Amino acid sequence: MSGRQGGKLKPLKQAKNKSEKVETDEDVEFKKKQREEQQKLKELAVKAAGKGPMGNQGGIKKSGKK
């Protein structure tokens, strides 16, 4: 036996105590509202991507003249 002899080895990191969080109705409603807002923003971003001066062209077109 080399190194440490006898006794229990200590772990390198202490185990974190997991505290159980009880979600209240307010927390649930807040998370639901945030998810809905994120979904709306994604839909608006997709909708706005097709509009505007560069929306359907895919870039600046060159005329080919020099």
C-alpha positions in Angstrom: 0.0 0.0 0.0 1.4 3.3 -1.0 0.3 6.8 -0.3 -2.6 7.1 2.0 -3.2 4.3 4.4 -6.4 3.4 6.3 -9.5 5.4 6.7 -11.9 6.6 4.1 -10.6 8.8 1.3 -12.2 12.2 1.1 -13.8 13.0 -2.2 -12.1 15.8 -4.3 -15.2 17.8 -4.5 -18.0 18.0 -1.9 -21.3 16.8 -3.1 -23.7 19.7 -3.7 -26.9 19.5 -1.8 -29.7 19.6 -4.2 -32.5 21.7 -2.7 -35.8 20.9 -4.2 -37.4 24.0 -5.6 -41.2 24.2 -5.3 -42.5 26.2 -8.2 -45.3 28.5 -7.4 -48.2 29.4 -9.7 -46.5 32.7 -10.4 -43.3 30.9 -11.5 -45.2 28.6 -13.8 -47.2 31.5 -15.3 -44.0 33.5 -15.8 -42.2 30.7 -17.6 -45.3 30.1 -19.8 -45.5 33.8 -20.7 -41.8 33.9 -21.6 -42.1 30.8 -23.8 -45.0 32.4 -25.6 -43.1 35.7 -26.1 -40.0 33.8 -27.5 -42.3 31.9 -29.9 -43.8 35.2 -31.1 -40.4 36.7 -31.6 -39.3 33.7 -33.7 -42.4 34.0 -35.8 -41.9 37.7 -36.4 -38.2 37.2 -37.3 -39.2 34.6 -39.9 -41.9 36.8 -41.2 -39.6 39.9 -41.4 -36.9 37.9 -43.1 -38.9 37.9 -46.3 -39.5 41.6 -46.4 -37.4 44.6 -47.1 -35.1 45.6 -50.0 -32.8 42.5 -49.6 -35.6 40.1 -48.6 -36.1 38.0 -51.7 -33.0 38.8 -53.8 -30.4 37.1 -51.7 -27.8 39.8 -52.1 -26.8 42.6 -54.5 -27.2 41.7 -58.1 -24.6 43.0 -60.5 -25.6 44.1 -64.0 -22.7 42.5 -65.7 -21.6 45.7 -67.4 -18.1 46.9 -66.9 
